Amino acid sequence: MDATVAVTDVTSVGPNTVAIVLESPDGFEARPGQFVKISAAVDGEEYARFYTLSSPDAHETFEITVGVDPEEAGPFSRHLLDLEAGDELDISGPFGNEYYEDESHVVVLAGGPGVGAAVGLGERALRDGASVAVIYKDDAPAHEERLADLRERGATVVVTGGDLADHVADVHDGDAQVFVYGFADFVQEAADAVESAGGDPADAKVENFG
């Protein structure tokens, strides 16, 4: 699906990180773990990037989470950070096959900007009655309020700046569906941690941000 949609809310959710809520166009259906392409013209140049949903569903609205290193931010990243309610963006999607499919036991491993996908998926799975564990690696965490809410509602939530292996071993068992969201180095670290815990990394649903 291709559509132009309005921004309904932009909220700071951590250091140099915002959650952008967008109107869902008619017929738009997306599940946690899927992603959309966001496009816009900035100073006469066309830009596009892919962002994973950070909302538990896409009924009426959906959310993406955008984190930007201010020292490396380009024109499009700065444009997204400066959005306000009423602005418009072009979207395409949803894309991705490695999404939440009503599994009853989920373990979500998130590095850096992968936290957006983690909180959205965790919220949806808890709402569906699943058991949920989220292990999030970041030195400057985002979405801390939603992570705290997940913990209060019964999810296991670990925020760490260190090694993943021991934390994954604590929550992984043969029945868990593992989801992994992050850049390549984190994805490899997560695969190694799953293998150390007795799981098969090939069974994980992975979104590698590059």
Disulfide bonds with the S-S distance in Angstrom:
none
